[in-house]
Amino acid sequence: MKHDLGITVTIAVDFKKNRLRIHKYTLGHLGNPDYLQLLVNPKGMQIAIYGDEQKTRDGHRVNLKKLTSDNSYELYSKSLIIQLR
């Protein structure tokens, strides 16, 4: 997805540290949600993130107050990264 200014909205997969990094700009583009849900399509080899204001069974709480201007939200999951490989 691209913003009108040509800035690409991304998430980074760090296989070495078993984490997904969702950049602060991406969170802002999602409306700075309180919770994130990861959606994975293994056949299409795609990952999507869904932002929500309410807690869901599979949602991850995002504490925006702990993020500084250059930080990102990091989600660590060795089993998820293994499956993504």
C-alpha positions, -999 to +999 in steps of 0.1 A: +000+000+000+013+035-008+004+068+007-003+097-016+032+111-010+048+080-024+059+066+010+056+029+012+038+014+042+058-017+053+064-043+079+098-059+082+104-096+090+136-102+109+144-139+106+176-136+127+158-121+158+125-139+152+104-108+150+081-087+129+087-050+130+057-027+122+070+008+116+054+038+134+044+053+101+024+021+093+007+023+127-002+060+119-016+050+085-038+024+103-051+051+126-029+043+156-049+014+168-049+000+203-047-036+190-032-053+159-042-086+144-019-105+120-035-121+090-015-147+071-022-163+038+003-191+034-008-201-001-004-165-014+026-159+008+011-127+022+009-111+056-015-083+064-021-064+096-055-052+109-058-024+134-087-024+159-097-004+189-112-034+208-095-064+222-099-096+201-089-132+208-060-130+184-052-093+189-019-079+202-019-048+224+000-018+210+013+007+236+018+038+215+031+058+245+063+036+246+071+044+210+095+073+202+097+090+169+121+065+154+107+033+170+085+006+157+062-020+172+080-053+175+063-087+178+085-116+187+074-151+177+098-179+169+071-203+158+055-177+134+089-168+118+096-205+113+063-210+096+069-179+074+102-194+062 
